[in-house]
Amino acid sequence: MTVDETGSLSYVPKNSLPGSYVELRAEMNVLVILNTCQHPLDPGSEYKPRPVELSISRVSPARTNDPCRMLCSENARGFILTELFFL
């Protein structure tokens, strides 16, 4: 999917190529649901499911100079609030 400046979504065929991946990072407990159904905006009529691999890793907490934390002030605020309120 792509999003234009007005917020409209457009389907992009073959945008996710074999070997592509998405890395999610969670600084607190999170529930993740994976869905491998055909995208509703996909104009194709044939559904061809592919295998999906899921891996989970535990990593050290983000440091104060973490690139994700420092990307913008909203990110920094999110990290601070998580550190304050996540027990």
TIMI-2910 file (N, C-alpha, C, CB; in pm, 1 decimal, decimal comma, always signed):
<rs>
+----------+----------+----------+----------+----------+----------+----------+----------+----------+----------+----------+----------+------+
!      n_x !      n_y !      n_z !     ca_x !     ca_y !     ca_z !      c_x !      c_y !      c_z !     cb_x !     cb_y !     cb_z ! resn !
+----------+----------+----------+----------+----------+----------+----------+----------+----------+----------+----------+----------+------+
!    +83,8 !   -117,3 !     +0,0 !     +0,0 !     +0,0 !     +0,0 !    +88,9 !   +124,4 !     +0,0 !    -95,7 !     -0,6 !   +121,5 !  Met !
!    +40,0 !   +225,5 !    -66,9 !   +101,9 !   +357,4 !    -58,1 !     -5,3 !   +454,8 !    -11,9 !   +164,4 !   +401,9 !   -195,7 !  Thr !
!    +38,6 !   +561,2 !    +50,6 !    -52,4 !   +664,8 !    +99,2 !     -9,0 !   +795,8 !    +35,5 !    -51,9 !   +674,3 !   +256,8 !  Val !
!   -104,2 !   +866,7 !    -28,6 !    -68,1 !   +995,5 !    -89,0 !    -86,3 !  +1108,3 !    +12,0 !   -153,1 !  +1022,5 !   -215,3 !  Asp !
!    -59,0 !  +1230,1 !    -29,0 !    -64,7 !  +1344,4 !    +63,0 !   -203,6 !  +1372,8 !   +117,8 !    -14,0 !  +1466,6 !     -6,0 !  Glu !
!   -309,1 !  +1319,9 !    +53,1 !   -444,5 !  +1338,7 !   +104,4 !   -486,7 !  +1226,9 !   +198,7 !   -542,4 !  +1347,9 !    -10,3 !  Thr !
!   -400,3 !  +1123,5 !   +211,7 !   -433,1 !  +1010,6 !   +298,0 !   -499,6 !   +896,0 !   +224,7 !   -521,8 !  +1055,9 !   +408,5 !  Gly !
!   -515,8 !   +907,5 !    +92,8 !   -578,2 !   +800,1 !    +14,7 !   -481,2 !   +683,9 !     -2,8 !   -624,3 !   +852,4 !   -123,2 !  Ser !
!   -535,6 !   +562,1 !     +7,4 !   -455,6 !   +441,6 !     -6,6 !   -463,4 !   +387,4 !   -148,4 !   -501,3 !   +335,8 !    +92,8 !  Leu !
!   -351,9 !   +334,2 !   -196,2 !   -347,7 !   +269,6 !   -326,8 !   -277,7 !   +135,7 !   -311,9 !   -275,6 !   +358,9 !   -432,2 !  Ser !
!   -333,2 !    +32,7 !   -374,8 !   -272,8 !    -99,6 !   -372,0 !   -156,5 !   -103,4 !   -470,8 !   -377,7 !   -209,4 !   -405,3 !  Tyr !
!    -43,4 !   -160,1 !   -429,3 !    +74,4 !   -171,9 !   -515,5 !   +103,3 !   -320,8 !   -534,5 !   +199,2 !    -96,7 !   -453,9 !  Val !
!    +76,6 !   -374,3 !   -655,6 !   +102,0 !   -516,6 !   -678,1 !   +249,7 !   -550,9 !   -660,7 !    +55,5 !   -557,1 !   -817,6 !  Pro !
!   +276,1 !   -667,7 !   -605,7 !   +411,9 !   -721,2 !   -587,1 !   +502,2 !   -628,4 !   -505,2 !   +475,8 !   -746,5 !   -722,5 !  Lys !
!   +442,1 !   -553,4 !   -414,7 !   +519,4 !   -464,2 !   -328,3 !   +599,9 !   -543,7 !   -226,3 !   +426,7 !   -365,2 !   -256,8 !  Asn !
!   +545,9 !   -655,6 !   -182,8 !   +613,7 !   -740,5 !    -85,6 !   +674,4 !   -859,0 !   -160,1 !   +515,4 !   -788,5 !    +26,8 !  Ser !
!   +802,9 !   -852,7 !   -182,5 !   +872,9 !   -955,2 !   -258,7 !   +920,5 !  -1068,0 !   -168,1 !   +991,2 !   -894,3 !   -333,4 !  Leu !
!   +948,0 !  -1186,3 !   -223,4 !  +1001,5 !  -1295,2 !   -141,4 !  +1125,4 !  -1249,1 !    -65,8 !  +1034,8 !  -1417,5 !   -228,7 !  Pro !
!  +1131,7 !  -1282,7 !    +61,6 !  +1243,5 !  -1241,1 !   +145,5 !  +1220,2 !  -1110,2 !   +217,4 !  +1366,0 !  -1230,1 !    +63,2 !  Gly !
!  +1112,9 !  -1038,8 !   +182,3 !  +1080,9 !   -913,6 !   +251,8 !  +1042,8 !   -945,7 !   +396,6 !   +964,8 !   -836,7 !   +179,2 !  Ser !
!  +1059,7 !   -847,6 !   +483,0 !  +1022,0 !   -870,1 !   +622,1 !   +977,1 !   -740,0 !   +686,1 !  +1138,8 !   -930,9 !   +701,0 !  Tyr !
!   +906,6 !   -755,0 !   +795,2 !   +864,9 !   -642,4 !   +877,7 !   +918,6 !   -671,3 !  +1016,9 !   +707,1 !   -622,4 !   +877,6 !  Val !
!   +986,2 !   -574,3 !  +1075,6 !  +1038,6 !   -590,1 !  +1210,1 !   +959,4 !   -498,4 !  +1301,8 !  +1191,7 !   -558,7 !  +1216,3 !  Glu !
!   +895,6 !   -557,2 !  +1401,1 !   +818,6 !   -480,3 !  +1498,5 !   +897,6 !   -475,0 !  +1628,5 !   +676,9 !   -542,7 !  +1521,3 !  Leu !
!   +890,3 !   -362,8 !  +1693,1 !   +960,8 !   -344,0 !  +1819,9 !   +858,3 !   -301,5 !  +1923,7 !  +1076,2 !   -237,8 !  +1807,1 !  Arg !
!   +858,1 !   -368,8 !  +2037,2 !   +762,9 !   -336,0 !  +2142,9 !   +839,6 !   -315,0 !  +2272,7 !   +655,4 !   -447,9 !  +2159,1 !  Ala !
!   +821,6 !   -201,1 !  +2332,4 !   +889,3 !   -168,5 !  +2457,2 !   +808,2 !   -212,3 !  +2578,8 !   +916,8 !    -19,3 !  +2464,3 !  Glu !
!   +690,8 !   -268,6 !  +2553,9 !   +606,5 !   -319,0 !  +2661,7 !   +527,3 !   -437,9 !  +2608,2 !   +510,9 !   -207,3 !  +2716,6 !  Met !
!   +451,6 !   -505,4 !  +2692,1 !   +374,1 !   -620,0 !  +2648,1 !   +279,1 !   -577,6 !  +2536,6 !   +296,2 !   -682,2 !  +2765,9 !  Asn !
!   +265,4 !   -663,7 !  +2437,7 !   +182,2 !   -630,6 !  +2323,3 !   +119,3 !   -758,8 !  +2269,0 !   +264,9 !   -558,0 !  +2213,3 !  Val !
!     +1,1 !   -746,1 !  +2213,5 !    -66,0 !   -856,7 !  +2146,3 !    -56,9 !   -830,3 !  +1996,6 !   -215,8 !   -871,6 !  +2193,6 !  Leu !
!     -2,9 !   -925,7 !  +1921,6 !    +12,2 !   -911,9 !  +1776,9 !    -70,3 !  -1019,8 !  +1710,2 !   +161,8 !   -921,1 !  +1733,6 !  Val !
!   -148,7 !   -981,7 !  +1612,1 !   -229,2 !  -1076,2 !  +1535,6 !   -182,7 !  -1070,6 !  +1391,2 !   -382,1 !  -1044,4 !  +1547,3 !  Ile !
!   -143,3 !  -1185,1 !  +1337,7 !   -100,0 !  -1192,3 !  +1198,5 !   -215,9 !  -1238,5 !  +1112,5 !    +21,0 !  -1287,2 !  +1182,4 !  Leu !
!   -229,7 !  -1175,5 !   +996,5 !   -336,1 !  -1211,1 !   +903,1 !   -273,7 !  -1224,3 !   +765,4 !   -451,6 !  -1104,8 !   +903,5 !  Asn !
!   -290,2 !  -1338,5 !   +703,4 !   -231,4 !  -1360,9 !   +571,7 !   -336,6 !  -1365,5 !   +461,7 !   -152,0 !  -1489,6 !   +571,7 !  Thr !
!   -453,4 !  -1310,0 !   +488,8 !   -559,5 !  -1306,3 !   +387,0 !   -521,7 !  -1208,4 !   +275,8 !   -695,9 !  -1266,0 !   +450,5 !  Cys !
!   -584,9 !  -1227,6 !   +162,8 !   -565,0 !  -1136,6 !    +50,5 !   -611,9 !   -995,8 !    +89,8 !   -641,4 !  -1187,1 !    -75,7 !  Gln !
!   -534,8 !   -894,8 !    +49,9 !   -569,7 !   -757,2 !    +84,6 !   -701,1 !   -719,0 !    +17,5 !   -457,1 !   -659,4 !    +43,0 !  His !
!   -789,9 !   -649,4 !    +88,8 !   -920,0 !   -613,0 !    +31,6 !   -910,9 !   -525,5 !    -93,6 !  -1001,5 !   -541,7 !   +135,1 !  Pro !
!   -803,2 !   -448,9 !   -109,2 !   -789,7 !   -364,2 !   -227,5 !   -717,2 !   -433,9 !   -342,7 !   -716,3 !   -237,4 !   -191,1 !  Leu !
!   -673,5 !   -559,1 !   -321,6 !   -606,7 !   -634,7 !   -428,2 !   -709,1 !   -667,3 !   -537,0 !   -541,2 !   -765,9 !   -372,0 !  Asp !
!   -686,7 !   -620,0 !   -660,4 !   -784,0 !   -643,5 !   -767,4 !   -782,6 !   -787,8 !   -818,9 !   -757,2 !   -548,6 !   -882,3 !  Pro !
!   -682,0 !   -867,5 !   -783,6 !   -674,0 !  -1005,2 !   -830,3 !   -786,2 !  -1090,7 !   -773,9 !   -540,3 !  -1065,1 !   -793,4 !  Gly !
!   -828,9 !  -1188,6 !   -850,7 !   -938,0 !  -1274,5 !   -806,9 !   -886,8 !  -1405,7 !   -747,9 !  -1031,6 !  -1302,9 !   -922,9 !  Ser !
!   -757,1 !  -1434,7 !   -763,1 !   -702,2 !  -1560,8 !   -713,9 !   -621,2 !  -1536,0 !   -587,1 !   -614,4 !  -1628,4 !   -822,0 !  Glu !
!   -655,8 !  -1608,1 !   -481,9 !   -583,9 !  -1598,1 !   -355,7 !   -476,1 !  -1705,7 !   -352,5 !   -680,7 !  -1612,2 !   -234,3 !  Tyr !
!   -349,6 !  -1663,6 !   -340,2 !   -238,0 !  -1757,4 !   -337,4 !   -159,9 !  -1738,6 !   -206,9 !   -145,1 !  -1737,1 !   -461,3 !  Lys !
!   -203,0 !  -1806,5 !    -99,9 !   -132,8 !  -1788,3 !    +28,2 !    +11,3 !  -1838,8 !    +20,8 !   -207,7 !  -1861,2 !   +141,1 !  Pro !
!    +97,4 !  -1775,3 !    +93,1 !   +239,4 !  -1810,5 !    +99,1 !   +276,0 !  -1837,4 !   +245,1 !   +329,2 !  -1696,3 !    +38,3 !  Arg !
!   +382,4 !  -1912,7 !   +268,4 !   +423,7 !  -1936,3 !   +407,7 !   +474,1 !  -1807,3 !   +472,5 !   +533,7 !  -2044,8 !   +413,8 !  Pro !
!   +455,3 !  -1798,3 !   +602,1 !   +499,8 !  -1683,5 !   +680,3 !   +586,8 !  -1736,5 !   +793,2 !   +378,3 !  -1600,1 !   +735,6 !  Val !
!   +697,2 !  -1668,9 !   +818,3 !   +785,3 !  -1706,7 !   +929,0 !   +776,0 !  -1599,4 !  +1036,2 !   +933,3 !  -1725,2 !   +881,0 !  Glu !
!   +765,1 !  -1643,1 !  +1159,6 !   +757,9 !  -1551,3 !  +1272,5 !   +871,2 !  -1585,5 !  +1368,7 !   +618,7 !  -1559,2 !  +1343,8 !  Leu !
!   +944,4 !  -1484,9 !  +1411,6 !  +1046,5 !  -1506,6 !  +1514,0 !  +1034,9 !  -1395,7 !  +1617,1 !  +1190,0 !  -1510,6 !  +1451,9 !  Ser !
!  +1065,5 !  -1430,9 !  +1740,4 !  +1056,8 !  -1336,1 !  +1851,3 !  +1191,1 !  -1333,9 !  +1922,0 !   +941,7 !  -1374,0 !  +1950,5 !  Ile !
!  +1240,2 !  -1215,3 !  +1949,8 !  +1368,7 !  -1201,0 !  +2017,3 !  +1354,7 !  -1105,3 !  +2134,3 !  +1477,1 !  -1151,5 !  +1919,6 !  Ser !
!  +1424,5 !  -1134,0 !  +2239,7 !  +1430,9 !  -1041,7 !  +2353,0 !  +1561,2 !   -963,3 !  +2339,1 !  +1423,3 !  -1118,4 !  +2492,1 !  Arg !
!  +1550,6 !   -832,7 !  +2346,9 !  +1668,8 !   -747,4 !  +2332,3 !  +1679,7 !   -655,9 !  +2453,7 !  +1662,1 !   -663,9 !  +2200,9 !  Val !
!  +1792,6 !   -592,3 !  +2466,4 !  +1815,4 !   -498,4 !  +2577,1 !  +1721,8 !   -378,5 !  +2563,8 !  +1963,6 !   -451,4 !  +2580,0 !  Ser !
!  +1686,2 !   -316,1 !  +2675,3 !  +1604,4 !   -194,5 !  +2668,1 !  +1673,6 !    -86,1 !  +2585,3 !  +1574,7 !   -141,6 !  +2809,5 !  Pro !
!  +1594,5 !     -0,1 !  +2525,8 !  +1648,9 !   +108,6 !  +2443,2 !  +1729,7 !   +204,4 !  +2529,0 !  +1535,5 !   +184,6 !  +2370,7 !  Ala !
!  +1845,8 !   +241,4 !  +2478,4 !  +1930,8 !   +338,5 !  +2548,2 !  +1880,4 !   +480,5 !  +2519,0 !  +2080,6 !   +322,8 !  +2504,7 !  Arg !
!  +1934,3 !   +577,2 !  +2587,8 !  +1891,8 !   +716,4 !  +2568,5 !  +1929,1 !   +769,0 !  +2430,6 !  +1953,4 !   +805,4 !  +2675,3 !  Thr !
!  +2029,0 !   +709,2 !  +2366,1 !  +2068,7 !   +754,1 !  +2232,5 !  +2017,7 !   +661,3 !  +2121,8 !  +2220,1 !   +764,5 !  +2224,6 !  Asn !
!  +1916,6 !   +581,7 !  +2152,1 !  +1859,5 !   +489,6 !  +2053,2 !  +1805,6 !   +569,4 !  +1933,9 !  +1746,2 !   +402,9 !  +2117,0 !  Asp !
!  +1838,7 !   +528,4 !  +1810,4 !  +1792,4 !   +602,7 !  +1691,4 !  +1640,5 !   +616,8 !  +1683,1 !  +1842,1 !   +534,2 !  +1566,4 !  Pro !
!  +1568,4 !   +514,3 !  +1725,2 !  +1421,5 !   +523,5 !  +1720,8 !  +1371,0 !   +628,0 !  +1820,1 !  +1357,3 !   +386,0 !  +1751,4 !  Cys !
!  +1431,2 !   +631,5 !  +1936,5 !  +1392,6 !   +729,6 !  +2038,9 !  +1422,8 !   +871,4 !  +1992,6 !  +1465,5 !   +701,0 !  +2171,3 !  Arg !
!  +1534,6 !   +889,1 !  +1922,5 !  +1580,4 !  +1022,7 !  +1885,2 !  +1524,8 !  +1072,7 !  +1751,5 !  +1729,6 !  +1023,7 !  +1879,8 !  Met !
!  +1448,4 !   +990,0 !  +1679,8 !  +1400,1 !  +1027,8 !  +1547,9 !  +1314,9 !  +1154,6 !  +1551,0 !  +1320,6 !   +914,4 !  +1488,3 !  Leu !
!  +1225,6 !  +1164,3 !  +1648,5 !  +1142,3 !  +1285,2 !  +1660,9 !  +1094,7 !  +1297,7 !  +1805,3 !  +1019,9 !  +1280,5 !  +1562,6 !  Cys !
!  +1040,5 !  +1412,2 !  +1837,9 !   +998,5 !  +1436,7 !  +1976,0 !   +883,0 !  +1345,9 !  +2018,2 !   +958,2 !  +1582,3 !  +1992,9 !  Ser !
!   +796,7 !  +1307,6 !  +1923,7 !   +687,2 !  +1216,4 !  +1958,1 !   +740,7 !  +1081,1 !  +2002,6 !   +592,6 !  +1198,8 !  +1838,9 !  Glu !
!   +843,0 !  +1032,2 !  +1933,1 !   +903,9 !   +905,0 !  +1972,1 !   +964,9 !   +915,8 !  +2111,1 !  +1011,1 !   +862,4 !  +1870,0 !  Asn !
!  +1039,2 !  +1022,3 !  +2135,9 !  +1102,0 !  +1041,5 !  +2266,5 !   +996,4 !  +1041,8 !  +2376,1 !  +1182,7 !  +1172,8 !  +2269,5 !  Ala !
!   +887,3 !  +1112,8 !  +2354,2 !   +778,8 !  +1119,0 !  +2451,9 !   +718,8 !   +980,3 !  +2475,7 !   +669,8 !  +1216,7 !  +2404,7 !  Arg !
!   +701,1 !   +903,1 !  +2369,1 !   +648,4 !   +767,7 !  +2383,3 !   +737,9 !   +679,1 !  +2467,6 !   +629,1 !   +705,3 !  +2248,0 !  Gly !
!   +868,8 !   +687,2 !  +2446,0 !   +963,1 !   +608,5 !  +2525,9 !   +957,5 !   +651,1 !  +2672,0 !  +1106,5 !   +623,7 !  +2471,5 !  Phe !
!   +954,5 !   +781,8 !  +2696,1 !   +951,0 !   +831,5 !  +2835,0 !   +825,3 !   +784,9 !  +2905,9 !   +958,7 !   +985,3 !  +2838,1 !  Ile !
!   +710,5 !   +797,6 !  +2840,5 !   +584,9 !   +755,0 !  +2902,8 !   +583,6 !   +604,4 !  +2927,7 !   +465,7 !   +794,5 !  +2815,0 !  Leu !
!   +635,8 !   +528,9 !  +2833,3 !   +642,7 !   +383,7 !  +2852,9 !   +728,8 !   +351,0 !  +2975,0 !   +699,7 !   +313,9 !  +2726,3 !  Thr !
!   +842,1 !   +414,3 !  +2984,5 !   +932,8 !   +389,4 !  +3098,7 !   +868,6 !   +430,9 !  +3231,6 !  +1065,8 !   +465,8 !  +3079,1 !  Glu !
!   +788,0 !   +536,1 !  +3230,8 !   +723,6 !   +583,4 !  +3353,9 !   +606,8 !   +495,4 !  +3396,7 !   +675,2 !   +725,6 !  +3335,5 !  Leu !
!   +526,3 !   +449,2 !  +3300,6 !   +400,4 !   +385,5 !  +3335,1 !   +394,0 !   +234,1 !  +3314,5 !   +294,1 !   +447,6 !  +3257,0 !  Phe !
!   +487,9 !   +175,8 !  +3241,9 !   +485,5 !    +32,2 !  +3221,4 !   +550,9 !    -35,5 !  +3340,5 !   +556,5 !     -6,5 !  +3089,9 !  Phe !
!   +473,0 !   -117,6 !  +3407,8 !   +524,0 !   -183,4 !  +3530,4 !   +566,5 !   -323,5 !  +3500,2 !   +418,4 !   -184,5 !  +3641,8 !  Leu !
+----------+----------+----------+----------+----------+----------+----------+----------+----------+----------+----------+----------+------+
</rs>
